[in-house]
């Protein structure tokens, strides 16, 4: 009987550790994607309904679906 309990505890611990590693990998991927700067082309800005304002600091796309993103 004690061997079954120990085996069950080992399996449960391994399963939880696997879930924890998956969560860490997902968080790392999200942080990397979030930290990368977002650039759009002038044509993408216009197609999204915005206006590329390269005369403003930071060259933002103003309006539309890319509002606030830098135009490159």
N, C-alpha and C positions, 0 to 999 in steps of 0.2 A: 504494500500500500504506500509506504513513504516514497518509493521509487517513482510511482505514478505521479505523485504530487510534485516531486522535484522536476520530473520530465515536463509536466504541464507548466510549471513556473518558468522553466528554461525556454519553452516554446513561446509562451506569452511575452517574455522579455525580448526575445529575438524579433517577434512580430512588432512590438512597440518600437524597438530600435530601428527597424526598417521603415516604419512610418515617420519617425523622427528624421532620418536621413533624407527621405523624400521631401519633407517640409523644408529642410535646410537648403536643398538644391533648388527648390522652387523659389525661396526667398532670395537666394543669390542671383538667380536668373532675372527676377523682377527688379532687383536693385541695379543690375547691370543695364537692363533695358531702360530703366527710368533715368539713370544718370547720363545717358548719352544725349548730346545735343540734337535737336530736331531741326533739320533744314528742309526746305521745299524749294523747287525751282519757280521762277516767275510764272511759267505757264501752269504749273500745278496750283499755285496760289489763285490765278485767275479762274481756272477750271473749278476750283472749290468755292467760287463766289466772292473771292477777296481781291484786294488791290495790293500789289507789291509796292511798298514805300521805301525804296532804297535811299531816299533823301533823309529819312529819319534815323536816329541812333539805333544801331542793332539791326537795321534793314528788315523791319517786320512785315509780315503779311497782315494787312488790316481788313478784318471782316471775313465772312465765309467760314468754311470748315477748318481752315488752317490759321485762324486768327491768332496772332501773337507769335507764330513760329518765324524763325529767321529765314530770309530769302537768300539763297546762295546761287 
